Amino acid sequence: MSSESTTIVIASAARTPVGSFNGALASLPAHELGKTAIKGALDRAGVAAGDVSEVIMGQILAAGAGQNPARQASIEAGIPVDAPAWGMNQLCGSGLRAVALGAQQIQEGSASIVVAGGQASMSQEPHAQQLRSGQKMGDLALVDAMIKDGLMDRFGIDQVYGMHNSPGMPIGTFATRAGPTMAATDHINIHIEGLGGHAARPHKSIDSVLVGSQLVVALQSIVSRSVDPLEAVVVSMCQFRAGDARNVIPQTAEILGTARTLTAEMRDLVEQRVREIVAGVALQSGARITLNYERSYPVLVNHAAQVDVAARVAAEVTGAANVSSEIPPVMGAEDFAYMLEARPGAFIFIGNGDSAGLHHPAYDFNDEAIVYGASYWARLVETQLAG
């Protein structure tokens, strides 16, 4: 940074390959992942570790990751011990928040070179699944923690509004709908216990890979043969883990996926059929199959009156031609659904332009969307509080 200005230059950016789940660095603990990212960024920027003023790392949850994993990462990357290194937590967006805080430190003159970013592997984050599915410490199921703690009543909230970035939608556009807008998502976790053996003697084994393959194919028949074609249902089995040698039939296999639905009737039907299929394949194959079917986020249901408010405000910001209030439902899931179960409200999408999709390693938030998003929120507050 020049001493005569507050211009901030991002000299380098590094992203570890965890976007493709179970990527090369997915199994590293937080401080090792952070060290690798810090070293990579410094190497690409041509900055010596000794020149770094401060390190700020965002984490999903630091518990179980050691004491101050950001400091561990900083020291192991060669940054001087006396350089401040700290972590911050914002769940989704922790890395971006860390970058923003780093920029603020430079603007205020507290630092000249800051290493900032995310430090959590979304593939293997040990607490993220339980945290985001509303479960903690075993089988105790929780609703959204803020709602459980009395957020709505303590602060007199009578309406709720949310927003999500949407790659593929042009910058300066908004989209929403009344009614079911985003899907309920349930987790399908299947463990297969077969009988391991040599690849040359399959008749002496119960092949967990074959059993798992039969399950994956059979589960796809739920949508094609058990569900009304006019209903929206998605069953995706996205992880299949088995074996570690080419000539050994593995003893066990694991299959993980999700079921997504828009109605309570379809949600019940899909769970019933998953259970029946798992039981049937177990009986046919002789394998012992354990199914853990976890109900996660509910359907996100927008309320018509609040959708009208959101669409009207968005039109005031960007023009009616750039706002749609009749988009088709989206089969992704969103924990804001809990808020909309507690109070009437609306969830709206804002365009990110022609960028890579959400959860893709190349995704990049488009800063040009900020002015539209900020204007929407400011105008919404003015409109609703005035009323």
BALOBA-1460 file (C-alpha; in Angstrom, 3 decimals):
// residues 387
<rec num="1" residu="m" x="0.000" y="0.000" z="0.000"/>
<rec num="2" residu="s" x="1.317" y="3.414" z="-0.919"/>
<rec num="3" residu="s" x="1.904" y="5.746" z="2.034"/>
<rec num="4" residu="e" x="0.040" y="8.457" z="0.135"/>
<rec num="5" residu="s" x="-3.204" y="6.588" z="-0.393"/>
<rec num="6" residu="t" x="-5.475" y="3.966" z="1.077"/>
<rec num="7" residu="t" x="-5.642" y="1.891" z="-2.089"/>
<rec num="8" residu="i" x="-5.634" y="-1.800" z="-1.274"/>
<rec num="9" residu="v" x="-4.015" y="-4.203" z="-3.722"/>
<rec num="10" residu="i" x="-4.775" y="-7.920" z="-3.535"/>
<rec num="11" residu="a" x="-1.434" y="-9.257" z="-4.690"/>
<rec num="12" residu="s" x="-2.402" y="-12.918" z="-4.857"/>
<rec num="13" residu="a" x="-5.244" y="-15.283" z="-4.138"/>
<rec num="14" residu="a" x="-5.012" y="-18.995" z="-3.474"/>
<rec num="15" residu="r" x="-7.770" y="-21.533" z="-3.176"/>
<rec num="16" residu="t" x="-7.137" y="-25.063" z="-2.003"/>
<rec num="17" residu="p" x="-8.768" y="-27.816" z="-4.090"/>
<rec num="18" residu="v" x="-11.544" y="-28.727" z="-1.707"/>
<rec num="19" residu="g" x="-14.384" y="-27.641" z="-3.962"/>
<rec num="20" residu="s" x="-14.308" y="-31.070" z="-5.581"/>
<rec num="21" residu="f" x="-15.246" y="-32.996" z="-2.466"/>
<rec num="22" residu="n" x="-12.518" y="-35.121" z="-0.906"/>
<rec num="23" residu="g" x="-9.922" y="-33.180" z="-2.905"/>
<rec num="24" residu="a" x="-6.201" y="-33.409" z="-2.382"/>
<rec num="25" residu="l" x="-6.133" y="-31.262" z="0.763"/>
<rec num="26" residu="a" x="-9.543" y="-32.207" z="2.137"/>
<rec num="27" residu="s" x="-8.260" y="-34.390" z="4.979"/>
<rec num="28" residu="l" x="-5.775" y="-31.851" z="6.375"/>
<rec num="29" residu="p" x="-6.508" y="-30.298" z="9.797"/>
<rec num="30" residu="a" x="-7.304" y="-26.590" z="9.889"/>
<rec num="31" residu="h" x="-3.820" y="-25.334" z="10.745"/>
<rec num="32" residu="e" x="-2.188" y="-27.484" z="8.045"/>
<rec num="33" residu="l" x="-4.705" y="-26.300" z="5.478"/>
<rec num="34" residu="g" x="-4.122" y="-22.704" z="6.543"/>
<rec num="35" residu="k" x="-0.328" y="-23.095" z="6.377"/>
<rec num="36" residu="t" x="-0.558" y="-24.493" z="2.841"/>
<rec num="37" residu="a" x="-2.819" y="-21.662" z="1.668"/>
<rec num="38" residu="i" x="-0.654" y="-18.971" z="3.309"/>
<rec num="39" residu="k" x="2.546" y="-20.310" z="1.766"/>
<rec num="40" residu="g" x="0.897" y="-20.572" z="-1.650"/>
<rec num="41" residu="a" x="-0.403" y="-17.010" z="-1.523"/>
<rec num="42" residu="l" x="2.944" y="-15.595" z="-0.366"/>
<rec num="43" residu="d" x="4.849" y="-17.494" z="-3.063"/>
<rec num="44" residu="r" x="2.559" y="-16.256" z="-5.826"/>
<rec num="45" residu="a" x="2.661" y="-12.694" z="-4.540"/>
<rec num="46" residu="g" x="6.427" y="-12.720" z="-4.141"/>
<rec num="47" residu="v" x="6.074" y="-11.541" z="-0.538"/>
<rec num="48" residu="a" x="8.480" y="-12.704" z="2.153"/>
<rec num="49" residu="a" x="6.869" y="-14.239" z="5.236"/>
<rec num="50" residu="g" x="8.825" y="-11.821" z="7.411"/>
<rec num="51" residu="d" x="7.105" y="-8.835" z="5.797"/>
<rec num="52" residu="v" x="3.583" y="-9.879" z="6.854"/>
<rec num="53" residu="s" x="1.970" y="-7.547" z="9.404"/>
<rec num="54" residu="e" x="-1.022" y="-9.658" z="10.397"/>
<rec num="55" residu="v" x="-2.887" y="-12.905" z="9.673"/>
<rec num="56" residu="i" x="-6.698" y="-13.221" z="9.802"/>
<rec num="57" residu="m" x="-8.287" y="-16.601" z="9.039"/>
<rec num="58" residu="g" x="-11.987" y="-17.443" z="8.880"/>
<rec num="59" residu="q" x="-13.210" y="-20.804" z="10.193"/>
<rec num="60" residu="i" x="-16.481" y="-22.703" z="10.298"/>
<rec num="61" residu="l" x="-15.762" y="-23.841" z="13.837"/>
<rec num="62" residu="a" x="-12.419" y="-23.869" z="15.612"/>
<rec num="63" residu="a" x="-13.379" y="-26.459" z="18.237"/>
<rec num="64" residu="g" x="-11.251" y="-29.571" z="17.900"/>
<rec num="65" residu="a" x="-8.809" y="-27.799" z="15.596"/>
<rec num="66" residu="g" x="-6.261" y="-26.885" z="18.282"/>
<rec num="67" residu="q" x="-5.737" y="-23.658" z="20.147"/>
<rec num="68" residu="n" x="-5.943" y="-20.761" z="17.708"/>
<rec num="69" residu="p" x="-5.365" y="-22.706" z="14.467"/>
<rec num="70" residu="a" x="-4.838" y="-19.384" z="12.657"/>
<rec num="71" residu="r" x="-1.771" y="-18.727" z="14.805"/>
<rec num="72" residu="q" x="-0.529" y="-22.274" z="14.318"/>
<rec num="73" residu="a" x="-0.875" y="-21.864" z="10.548"/>
<rec num="74" residu="s" x="0.851" y="-18.490" z="10.616"/>
<rec num="75" residu="i" x="3.884" y="-19.711" z="12.574"/>
<rec num="76" residu="e" x="4.225" y="-22.899" z="10.524"/>
<rec num="77" residu="a" x="4.131" y="-20.823" z="7.328"/>
<rec num="78" residu="g" x="7.181" y="-18.926" z="8.561"/>
<rec num="79" residu="i" x="5.495" y="-15.675" z="9.564"/>
<rec num="80" residu="p" x="7.177" y="-14.019" z="12.593"/>
<rec num="81" residu="v" x="5.820" y="-15.014" z="15.989"/>
<rec num="82" residu="d" x="5.206" y="-11.377" z="16.943"/>
<rec num="83" residu="a" x="2.832" y="-10.825" z="13.980"/>
<rec num="84" residu="p" x="-0.794" y="-10.929" z="15.249"/>
<rec num="85" residu="a" x="-2.651" y="-14.000" z="13.992"/>
<rec num="86" residu="w" x="-6.269" y="-14.652" z="14.859"/>
<rec num="87" residu="g" x="-9.376" y="-16.423" z="13.632"/>
<rec num="88" residu="m" x="-12.949" y="-15.286" z="13.204"/>
<rec num="89" residu="n" x="-16.192" y="-17.178" z="12.664"/>
<rec num="90" residu="q" x="-19.181" y="-16.275" z="10.503"/>
<rec num="91" residu="l" x="-20.116" y="-19.745" z="9.220"/>
<rec num="92" residu="c" x="-20.742" y="-19.178" z="5.495"/>
<rec num="93" residu="g" x="-18.585" y="-16.293" z="4.328"/>
<rec num="94" residu="s" x="-15.922" y="-16.516" z="7.060"/>
<rec num="95" residu="g" x="-13.136" y="-16.273" z="4.492"/>
<rec num="96" residu="l" x="-14.621" y="-13.242" z="2.761"/>
<rec num="97" residu="r" x="-15.230" y="-11.579" z="6.115"/>
<rec num="98" residu="a" x="-11.583" y="-12.165" z="7.018"/>
<rec num="99" residu="v" x="-10.515" y="-10.484" z="3.776"/>
<rec num="100" residu="a" x="-12.767" y="-7.504" z="4.524"/>
<rec num="101" residu="l" x="-11.298" y="-7.178" z="8.014"/>
<rec num="102" residu="g" x="-7.812" y="-7.315" z="6.536"/>
<rec num="103" residu="a" x="-8.686" y="-4.483" z="4.172"/>
<rec num="104" residu="q" x="-10.024" y="-2.484" z="7.111"/>
<rec num="105" residu="q" x="-6.755" y="-2.972" z="9.020"/>
<rec num="106" residu="i" x="-4.810" y="-1.597" z="6.057"/>
<rec num="107" residu="q" x="-7.165" y="1.355" z="5.593"/>
<rec num="108" residu="e" x="-6.830" y="2.283" z="9.250"/>
<rec num="109" residu="g" x="-3.055" y="2.074" z="9.073"/>
<rec num="110" residu="s" x="-2.809" y="-0.818" z="11.535"/>
<rec num="111" residu="a" x="-1.103" y="-3.078" z="8.990"/>
<rec num="112" residu="s" x="0.561" y="-2.902" z="5.608"/>
<rec num="113" residu="i" x="0.521" y="-6.532" z="4.424"/>
<rec num="114" residu="v" x="-2.235" y="-8.834" z="5.681"/>
<rec num="115" residu="v" x="-2.762" y="-12.508" z="4.876"/>
<rec num="116" residu="a" x="-6.492" y="-13.177" z="5.132"/>
<rec num="117" residu="g" x="-8.897" y="-15.869" z="3.983"/>
<rec num="118" residu="g" x="-10.724" y="-19.059" z="4.854"/>
<rec num="119" residu="q" x="-9.194" y="-21.937" z="6.790"/>
<rec num="120" residu="a" x="-11.889" y="-24.626" z="6.766"/>
<rec num="121" residu="s" x="-12.228" y="-27.576" z="4.402"/>
<rec num="122" residu="m" x="-15.896" y="-27.759" z="3.479"/>
<rec num="123" residu="s" x="-15.303" y="-31.378" z="2.409"/>
<rec num="124" residu="q" x="-14.190" y="-32.668" z="5.779"/>
<rec num="125" residu="e" x="-15.110" y="-29.959" z="8.324"/>
<rec num="126" residu="p" x="-15.690" y="-32.167" z="11.378"/>
<rec num="127" residu="h" x="-18.516" y="-30.105" z="12.872"/>
<rec num="128" residu="a" x="-20.131" y="-28.477" z="9.845"/>
<rec num="129" residu="q" x="-22.642" y="-31.178" z="8.963"/>
<rec num="130" residu="q" x="-24.044" y="-31.473" z="12.471"/>
<rec num="131" residu="l" x="-23.972" y="-27.712" z="12.965"/>
<rec num="132" residu="r" x="-25.775" y="-26.904" z="9.720"/>
<rec num="133" residu="s" x="-28.336" y="-29.698" z="10.041"/>
<rec num="134" residu="g" x="-29.437" y="-28.403" z="13.424"/>
<rec num="135" residu="q" x="-27.820" y="-31.168" z="15.481"/>
<rec num="136" residu="k" x="-25.174" y="-30.955" z="18.182"/>
<rec num="137" residu="m" x="-23.577" y="-33.366" z="20.620"/>
<rec num="138" residu="g" x="-25.174" y="-36.615" z="19.505"/>
<rec num="139" residu="d" x="-28.808" y="-37.140" z="18.616"/>
<rec num="140" residu="l" x="-30.271" y="-34.008" z="20.229"/>
<rec num="141" residu="a" x="-32.186" y="-32.360" z="17.399"/>
<rec num="142" residu="l" x="-32.463" y="-28.588" z="17.500"/>
<rec num="143" residu="v" x="-34.387" y="-26.034" z="15.519"/>
<rec num="144" residu="d" x="-32.526" y="-22.910" z="14.434"/>
<rec num="145" residu="a" x="-30.585" y="-21.888" z="17.558"/>
<rec num="146" residu="m" x="-31.506" y="-18.197" z="17.329"/>
<rec num="147" residu="i" x="-35.207" y="-18.996" z="17.090"/>
<rec num="148" residu="k" x="-34.913" y="-21.468" z="19.952"/>
<rec num="149" residu="d" x="-33.314" y="-18.720" z="22.060"/>
<rec num="150" residu="g" x="-36.314" y="-16.446" z="21.494"/>
<rec num="151" residu="l" x="-35.023" y="-14.177" z="18.714"/>
<rec num="152" residu="m" x="-38.467" y="-13.402" z="17.306"/>
<rec num="153" residu="d" x="-40.202" y="-12.665" z="20.603"/>
<rec num="154" residu="r" x="-37.359" y="-10.911" z="22.434"/>
<rec num="155" residu="f" x="-36.849" y="-8.415" z="19.617"/>
<rec num="156" residu="g" x="-40.447" y="-8.095" z="18.485"/>
<rec num="157" residu="i" x="-39.801" y="-9.390" z="14.960"/>
<rec num="158" residu="d" x="-42.952" y="-9.720" z="12.878"/>
<rec num="159" residu="q" x="-41.444" y="-10.145" z="9.388"/>
<rec num="160" residu="v" x="-38.234" y="-11.698" z="8.070"/>
<rec num="161" residu="y" x="-36.399" y="-11.189" z="4.777"/>
<rec num="162" residu="g" x="-33.438" y="-13.005" z="3.288"/>
<rec num="163" residu="m" x="-31.275" y="-12.876" z="0.159"/>
<rec num="164" residu="h" x="-28.986" y="-15.234" z="-1.735"/>
<rec num="165" residu="n" x="-26.477" y="-14.606" z="-4.490"/>
<rec num="166" residu="s" x="-27.379" y="-16.342" z="-7.780"/>
<rec num="167" residu="p" x="-24.751" y="-17.080" z="-10.452"/>
<rec num="168" residu="g" x="-26.224" y="-17.005" z="-13.964"/>
<rec num="169" residu="m" x="-28.645" y="-14.177" z="-13.195"/>
<rec num="170" residu="p" x="-27.508" y="-10.848" z="-14.677"/>
<rec num="171" residu="i" x="-26.095" y="-8.182" z="-12.386"/>
<rec num="172" residu="g" x="-28.835" y="-5.803" z="-11.242"/>
<rec num="173" residu="t" x="-31.625" y="-8.405" z="-11.367"/>
<rec num="174" residu="f" x="-33.722" y="-9.929" z="-8.594"/>
<rec num="175" residu="a" x="-35.977" y="-13.011" z="-8.519"/>
<rec num="176" residu="t" x="-38.380" y="-14.570" z="-6.046"/>
<rec num="177" residu="r" x="-41.749" y="-16.337" z="-5.819"/>
<rec num="178" residu="a" x="-44.584" y="-16.979" z="-3.386"/>
<rec num="179" residu="g" x="-45.049" y="-20.442" z="-1.916"/>
<rec num="180" residu="p" x="-42.508" y="-23.290" z="-1.882"/>
<rec num="181" residu="t" x="-39.303" y="-21.709" z="-3.179"/>
<rec num="182" residu="m" x="-36.439" y="-23.972" z="-2.088"/>
<rec num="183" residu="a" x="-36.498" y="-27.680" z="-1.299"/>
<rec num="184" residu="a" x="-36.431" y="-29.630" z="1.909"/>
<rec num="185" residu="t" x="-33.209" y="-31.615" z="2.065"/>
<rec num="186" residu="d" x="-32.661" y="-34.921" z="3.833"/>
<rec num="187" residu="h" x="-29.368" y="-36.782" z="4.249"/>
<rec num="188" residu="i" x="-29.044" y="-40.405" z="3.122"/>
<rec num="189" residu="n" x="-26.119" y="-42.172" z="4.817"/>
<rec num="190" residu="i" x="-25.660" y="-45.874" z="4.017"/>
<rec num="191" residu="h" x="-23.043" y="-48.202" z="5.491"/>
<rec num="192" residu="i" x="-22.595" y="-51.624" z="3.863"/>
<rec num="193" residu="e" x="-20.940" y="-54.517" z="5.676"/>
<rec num="194" residu="g" x="-20.147" y="-57.298" z="3.229"/>
<rec num="195" residu="l" x="-17.502" y="-60.020" z="3.339"/>
<rec num="196" residu="g" x="-14.085" y="-59.029" z="2.057"/>
<rec num="197" residu="g" x="-11.872" y="-61.307" z="0.012"/>
<rec num="198" residu="h" x="-9.544" y="-61.726" z="-2.920"/>
<rec num="199" residu="a" x="-10.650" y="-60.387" z="-6.297"/>
<rec num="200" residu="a" x="-9.951" y="-63.816" z="-7.817"/>
<rec num="201" residu="r" x="-12.453" y="-65.521" z="-5.486"/>
<rec num="202" residu="p" x="-15.616" y="-63.365" z="-5.538"/>
<rec num="203" residu="h" x="-17.796" y="-66.387" z="-4.792"/>
<rec num="204" residu="k" x="-16.246" y="-66.461" z="-1.327"/>
<rec num="205" residu="s" x="-17.168" y="-62.858" z="-0.664"/>
<rec num="206" residu="i" x="-20.116" y="-60.528" z="-0.340"/>
<rec num="207" residu="d" x="-18.999" y="-57.692" z="-2.589"/>
<rec num="208" residu="s" x="-19.775" y="-54.386" z="-0.893"/>
<rec num="209" residu="v" x="-19.002" y="-52.500" z="-4.126"/>
<rec num="210" residu="l" x="-21.556" y="-54.540" z="-6.074"/>
<rec num="211" residu="v" x="-24.121" y="-54.137" z="-3.313"/>
<rec num="212" residu="g" x="-23.505" y="-50.389" z="-3.233"/>
<rec num="213" residu="s" x="-23.832" y="-50.152" z="-6.999"/>
<rec num="214" residu="q" x="-27.173" y="-51.960" z="-6.865"/>
<rec num="215" residu="l" x="-28.324" y="-49.506" z="-4.220"/>
<rec num="216" residu="v" x="-27.312" y="-46.438" z="-6.220"/>
<rec num="217" residu="v" x="-29.204" y="-47.686" z="-9.284"/>
<rec num="218" residu="a" x="-32.250" y="-48.803" z="-7.297"/>
<rec num="219" residu="l" x="-32.494" y="-45.499" z="-5.428"/>
<rec num="220" residu="q" x="-32.716" y="-43.640" z="-8.734"/>
<rec num="221" residu="s" x="-35.913" y="-45.582" z="-9.499"/>
<rec num="222" residu="i" x="-37.669" y="-43.665" z="-6.711"/>
<rec num="223" residu="v" x="-37.995" y="-40.542" z="-8.838"/>
<rec num="224" residu="s" x="-38.641" y="-42.352" z="-12.117"/>
<rec num="225" residu="r" x="-41.121" y="-44.973" z="-10.862"/>
<rec num="226" residu="s" x="-42.484" y="-44.058" z="-7.413"/>
<rec num="227" residu="v" x="-43.057" y="-40.311" z="-7.776"/>
<rec num="228" residu="d" x="-45.764" y="-38.562" z="-9.781"/>
<rec num="229" residu="p" x="-43.963" y="-37.055" z="-12.821"/>
<rec num="230" residu="l" x="-45.564" y="-33.690" z="-12.031"/>
<rec num="231" residu="e" x="-43.907" y="-33.558" z="-8.595"/>
<rec num="232" residu="a" x="-40.420" y="-32.119" z="-8.025"/>
<rec num="233" residu="v" x="-38.114" y="-34.660" z="-6.356"/>
<rec num="234" residu="v" x="-34.349" y="-35.173" z="-6.607"/>
<rec num="235" residu="v" x="-32.360" y="-38.090" z="-5.180"/>
<rec num="236" residu="s" x="-28.602" y="-37.686" z="-5.643"/>
<rec num="237" residu="m" x="-26.065" y="-40.178" z="-4.302"/>
<rec num="238" residu="c" x="-22.844" y="-38.195" z="-4.454"/>
<rec num="239" residu="q" x="-20.257" y="-40.106" z="-2.436"/>
<rec num="240" residu="f" x="-19.246" y="-43.768" z="-2.777"/>
<rec num="241" residu="r" x="-16.301" y="-44.873" z="-0.654"/>
<rec num="242" residu="a" x="-14.943" y="-48.428" z="-0.717"/>
<rec num="243" residu="g" x="-11.637" y="-50.282" z="-0.789"/>
<rec num="244" residu="d" x="-8.026" y="-49.271" z="-1.191"/>
<rec num="245" residu="a" x="-6.554" y="-51.984" z="-3.443"/>
<rec num="246" residu="r" x="-7.362" y="-53.131" z="-6.978"/>
<rec num="247" residu="n" x="-7.246" y="-56.844" z="-6.131"/>
<rec num="248" residu="v" x="-9.190" y="-56.881" z="-2.852"/>
<rec num="249" residu="i" x="-12.961" y="-57.008" z="-2.569"/>
<rec num="250" residu="p" x="-13.594" y="-54.547" z="0.269"/>
<rec num="251" residu="q" x="-15.367" y="-55.575" z="3.431"/>
<rec num="252" residu="t" x="-17.266" y="-52.292" z="3.720"/>
<rec num="253" residu="a" x="-18.586" y="-49.432" z="1.632"/>
<rec num="254" residu="e" x="-20.288" y="-46.142" z="2.337"/>
<rec num="255" residu="i" x="-22.739" y="-44.233" z="0.160"/>
<rec num="256" residu="l" x="-23.897" y="-40.711" z="0.963"/>
<rec num="257" residu="g" x="-26.413" y="-38.511" z="-0.757"/>
<rec num="258" residu="t" x="-29.446" y="-36.270" z="-0.413"/>
<rec num="259" residu="a" x="-33.164" y="-36.346" z="-1.107"/>
<rec num="260" residu="r" x="-34.858" y="-33.078" z="-2.041"/>
<rec num="261" residu="t" x="-38.592" y="-32.461" z="-2.057"/>
<rec num="262" residu="l" x="-41.099" y="-29.603" z="-2.078"/>
<rec num="263" residu="t" x="-44.041" y="-31.160" z="-0.218"/>
<rec num="264" residu="a" x="-44.515" y="-33.094" z="3.025"/>
<rec num="265" residu="e" x="-46.221" y="-35.912" z="1.102"/>
<rec num="266" residu="m" x="-43.247" y="-36.406" z="-1.215"/>
<rec num="267" residu="r" x="-40.817" y="-36.127" z="1.679"/>
<rec num="268" residu="d" x="-42.531" y="-38.991" z="3.489"/>
<rec num="269" residu="l" x="-42.787" y="-41.067" z="0.312"/>
<rec num="270" residu="v" x="-39.094" y="-40.732" z="-0.534"/>
<rec num="271" residu="e" x="-37.982" y="-41.703" z="2.961"/>
<rec num="272" residu="q" x="-40.312" y="-44.717" z="2.915"/>
<rec num="273" residu="r" x="-38.989" y="-45.902" z="-0.463"/>
<rec num="274" residu="v" x="-35.337" y="-45.408" z="0.548"/>
<rec num="275" residu="r" x="-35.912" y="-47.583" z="3.600"/>
<rec num="276" residu="e" x="-37.715" y="-50.261" z="1.568"/>
<rec num="277" residu="i" x="-35.011" y="-50.375" z="-1.102"/>
<rec num="278" residu="v" x="-32.189" y="-50.623" z="1.434"/>
<rec num="279" residu="a" x="-33.991" y="-53.460" z="3.243"/>
<rec num="280" residu="g" x="-34.664" y="-55.265" z="-0.049"/>
<rec num="281" residu="v" x="-31.071" y="-55.069" z="-1.311"/>
<rec num="282" residu="a" x="-29.805" y="-56.261" z="2.082"/>
<rec num="283" residu="l" x="-32.107" y="-59.289" z="1.919"/>
<rec num="284" residu="q" x="-31.159" y="-60.076" z="-1.674"/>
<rec num="285" residu="s" x="-27.396" y="-59.671" z="-1.236"/>
<rec num="286" residu="g" x="-26.822" y="-61.035" z="2.245"/>
<rec num="287" residu="a" x="-24.951" y="-57.879" z="3.231"/>
<rec num="288" residu="r" x="-25.656" y="-56.044" z="6.458"/>
<rec num="289" residu="i" x="-26.744" y="-52.540" z="5.507"/>
<rec num="290" residu="t" x="-27.243" y="-49.710" z="7.977"/>
<rec num="291" residu="l" x="-29.274" y="-46.678" z="6.908"/>
<rec num="292" residu="n" x="-29.091" y="-43.366" z="8.737"/>
<rec num="293" residu="y" x="-31.780" y="-41.152" z="7.204"/>
<rec num="294" residu="e" x="-31.568" y="-37.616" z="8.613"/>
<rec num="295" residu="r" x="-34.230" y="-35.009" z="8.031"/>
<rec num="296" residu="s" x="-32.477" y="-31.693" z="7.510"/>
<rec num="297" residu="y" x="-33.763" y="-28.297" z="6.312"/>
<rec num="298" residu="p" x="-37.510" y="-27.897" z="5.738"/>
<rec num="299" residu="v" x="-39.060" y="-26.501" z="2.572"/>
<rec num="300" residu="l" x="-38.478" y="-22.754" z="2.282"/>
<rec num="301" residu="v" x="-41.942" y="-21.255" z="1.857"/>
<rec num="302" residu="n" x="-42.236" y="-17.584" z="0.924"/>
<rec num="303" residu="h" x="-45.326" y="-15.663" z="2.071"/>
<rec num="304" residu="a" x="-47.282" y="-13.889" z="-0.657"/>
<rec num="305" residu="a" x="-47.702" y="-10.507" z="1.055"/>
<rec num="306" residu="q" x="-43.983" y="-10.240" z="1.857"/>
<rec num="307" residu="v" x="-43.032" y="-11.388" z="-1.649"/>
<rec num="308" residu="d" x="-45.049" y="-8.461" z="-2.985"/>
<rec num="309" residu="v" x="-43.119" y="-6.127" z="-0.662"/>
<rec num="310" residu="a" x="-39.748" y="-7.572" z="-1.698"/>
<rec num="311" residu="a" x="-40.537" y="-7.403" z="-5.414"/>
<rec num="312" residu="r" x="-41.818" y="-3.829" z="-5.151"/>
<rec num="313" residu="v" x="-38.695" y="-2.701" z="-3.277"/>
<rec num="314" residu="a" x="-36.414" y="-4.475" z="-5.748"/>
<rec num="315" residu="a" x="-38.242" y="-2.760" z="-8.630"/>
<rec num="316" residu="e" x="-37.651" y="0.619" z="-7.007"/>
<rec num="317" residu="v" x="-33.938" y="-0.180" z="-6.883"/>
<rec num="318" residu="t" x="-33.386" y="-1.624" z="-10.342"/>
<rec num="319" residu="g" x="-36.593" y="-1.219" z="-12.378"/>
<rec num="320" residu="a" x="-39.572" y="-3.550" z="-12.731"/>
<rec num="321" residu="a" x="-38.173" y="-5.121" z="-15.897"/>
<rec num="322" residu="n" x="-35.282" y="-6.524" z="-13.851"/>
<rec num="323" residu="v" x="-37.421" y="-8.207" z="-11.189"/>
<rec num="324" residu="s" x="-39.226" y="-11.534" z="-11.464"/>
<rec num="325" residu="s" x="-41.666" y="-12.668" z="-8.794"/>
<rec num="326" residu="e" x="-42.699" y="-15.897" z="-10.528"/>
<rec num="327" residu="i" x="-39.526" y="-17.950" z="-10.832"/>
<rec num="328" residu="p" x="-39.804" y="-21.770" z="-10.624"/>
<rec num="329" residu="p" x="-38.799" y="-23.411" z="-7.337"/>
<rec num="330" residu="v" x="-35.122" y="-24.175" z="-6.725"/>
<rec num="331" residu="m" x="-34.161" y="-27.654" z="-5.506"/>
<rec num="332" residu="g" x="-31.296" y="-26.377" z="-3.381"/>
<rec num="333" residu="a" x="-31.908" y="-25.948" z="0.350"/>
<rec num="334" residu="e" x="-31.570" y="-22.994" z="2.699"/>
<rec num="335" residu="d" x="-31.636" y="-22.689" z="6.497"/>
<rec num="336" residu="f" x="-33.549" y="-19.400" z="6.243"/>
<rec num="337" residu="a" x="-36.510" y="-21.773" z="5.889"/>
<rec num="338" residu="y" x="-36.536" y="-22.003" z="9.692"/>
<rec num="339" residu="m" x="-37.023" y="-18.233" z="9.914"/>
<rec num="340" residu="l" x="-39.937" y="-18.415" z="7.492"/>
<rec num="341" residu="e" x="-41.558" y="-21.127" z="9.600"/>
<rec num="342" residu="a" x="-41.419" y="-18.772" z="12.590"/>
<rec num="343" residu="r" x="-42.555" y="-15.548" z="10.893"/>
<rec num="344" residu="p" x="-43.983" y="-14.408" z="7.540"/>
<rec num="345" residu="g" x="-41.355" y="-13.186" z="5.129"/>
<rec num="346" residu="a" x="-39.662" y="-13.502" z="1.744"/>
<rec num="347" residu="f" x="-36.394" y="-14.832" z="0.390"/>
<rec num="348" residu="i" x="-35.056" y="-13.228" z="-2.775"/>
<rec num="349" residu="f" x="-32.212" y="-13.986" z="-5.194"/>
<rec num="350" residu="i" x="-29.797" y="-11.347" z="-6.524"/>
<rec num="351" residu="g" x="-27.860" y="-11.749" z="-9.760"/>
<rec num="352" residu="n" x="-24.125" y="-12.489" z="-9.708"/>
<rec num="353" residu="g" x="-23.644" y="-12.343" z="-13.471"/>
<rec num="354" residu="d" x="-22.081" y="-15.036" z="-15.625"/>
<rec num="355" residu="s" x="-19.913" y="-16.638" z="-12.928"/>
<rec num="356" residu="a" x="-19.126" y="-20.175" z="-11.866"/>
<rec num="357" residu="g" x="-21.873" y="-21.838" z="-9.866"/>
<rec num="358" residu="l" x="-22.268" y="-21.930" z="-6.098"/>
<rec num="359" residu="h" x="-19.913" y="-24.371" z="-4.327"/>
<rec num="360" residu="h" x="-17.704" y="-24.553" z="-7.437"/>
<rec num="361" residu="p" x="-13.961" y="-23.985" z="-6.832"/>
<rec num="362" residu="a" x="-13.967" y="-21.116" z="-9.357"/>
<rec num="363" residu="y" x="-16.955" y="-19.292" z="-7.821"/>
<rec num="364" residu="d" x="-16.262" y="-15.607" z="-7.292"/>
<rec num="365" residu="f" x="-18.620" y="-13.080" z="-5.737"/>
<rec num="366" residu="n" x="-19.188" y="-10.229" z="-8.190"/>
<rec num="367" residu="d" x="-18.575" y="-6.920" z="-6.412"/>
<rec num="368" residu="e" x="-20.833" y="-5.152" z="-8.921"/>
<rec num="369" residu="a" x="-23.798" y="-6.772" z="-7.157"/>
<rec num="370" residu="i" x="-23.031" y="-4.996" z="-3.879"/>
<rec num="371" residu="v" x="-24.642" y="-1.678" z="-4.812"/>
<rec num="372" residu="y" x="-27.895" y="-3.411" z="-5.797"/>
<rec num="373" residu="g" x="-27.958" y="-5.610" z="-2.695"/>
<rec num="374" residu="a" x="-27.149" y="-2.770" z="-0.313"/>
<rec num="375" residu="s" x="-29.730" y="-0.509" z="-1.960"/>
<rec num="376" residu="y" x="-32.362" y="-3.225" z="-1.687"/>
<rec num="377" residu="w" x="-31.790" y="-3.663" z="2.046"/>
<rec num="378" residu="a" x="-31.705" y="0.062" z="2.729"/>
<rec num="379" residu="r" x="-34.917" y="0.652" z="0.789"/>
<rec num="380" residu="l" x="-36.628" y="-2.360" z="2.399"/>
<rec num="381" residu="v" x="-35.858" y="-1.072" z="5.877"/>
<rec num="382" residu="e" x="-37.070" y="2.421" z="5.002"/>
<rec num="383" residu="t" x="-40.290" y="1.060" z="3.503"/>
<rec num="384" residu="q" x="-41.196" y="-1.387" z="6.251"/>
<rec num="385" residu="l" x="-40.232" y="0.702" z="9.254"/>
<rec num="386" residu="a" x="-42.083" y="3.681" z="7.820"/>
<rec num="387" residu="g" x="-45.207" y="1.556" z="7.516"/>
